[in-house]
Amino acid sequence: MKIAGFDWDNGNWPKCGKHGLTQTEIEEIFAGTPAVLADPFPEEARMRAIGKSAAGRYVFVVFMLREIDGQTKLRPISARYMHQKEIAHYEGTS
């Protein structure tokens, strides 16, 4: 599946940025090889991704894919730095 970009707006950016991450840092994990898992959110098809930014910071992102103007865009829902357990899992799977 080809991702055409990211879907940022005033609805998702404040929630993602409140933990000290930048939009660039969040986007960088998808340029690498994040571990992606289904999220158990019952109302929407969400995914979880864990990966590293270009600066080597470990990031956890909940996101969904949206069709916008005929293109698939990745919409981050929330983002934060990973806990040690998540880092160990990522390092064991990447």
N, C-alpha and C positions, 0 to 999 in steps of 0.2 A: 504494500500500500504506500502510495506517495503522499507525504504530508507537505502541503503547500505553504505552511507557515504557522504562526501562532495567533490565537484569538484572545487579545487583551482588551479590557475595558474597565470602567469604574466599578463593575460588579466583582470581577475576580482579582484585579491587581492589588487592591488594598489588603485583601485576605492573604494573598501570596507574599506580599512584601512586608507584612507585619513582623515576620521572624528574622528580618535583617538581610534577606536575599534580594538580589537585583533581578530584573527580567532577563538580562543577559546571562547571569549565572544559572538561572532556571533553564533557559533554552540550551545552554551548553551541555547539560547532561544528556540531552537527546541527540547531540552530535557525536557522542561517544557510544558506548555499548551498555545502556542501562538494563537492569533486570526489570522486566515488566510483568506484572501479575494482575489478575482480575481483582477488583475492589468489591467487597460484599455489600455495597450500597443498593438497597432493593428498588429504589425508584428510578434510577438512571444507570445506563451502562458506563460505569467508570472503571478506570485502570489506575494502578499504582506503579510508579517507576522509582527506582533507586539507582543513583549513579554519581559520578564525579564531575565537578566543574573543571574548567581549564586550569584553575588555580589549585586543584586537588582537594577541594572541599566536597564532602559527601552530602548529597541532597536527596530528600524524599519528596516526591510530587504525586498528588492525586490529580488525575486529568480525565478528560473525555475527548472524543473526536466529534467534530461537527462539520456538516456540509454547509458551506457558505459560498454562494455564487458558483456552484458547481465544483468547488474545490474542498478537499478535506483539510481542516485546520485542527490543530491541537489546542485545546482550551484548558490551561491549568486551573484547578479548582482551589487547591491549597498547596503550600510548599513550606518545608522547614529543613533544618539540618538534621541529619540522621542520628539516631541513638547508637550506642556502641554495638548492641545486638544486631541492628540492621547493617552496620558497617561490616561486621563479621560475616553475615549472610552474603552480602554483596561480594566481598573479597573471596568467599568460597565458591561463588558461581560465575565470576567474570573471568 
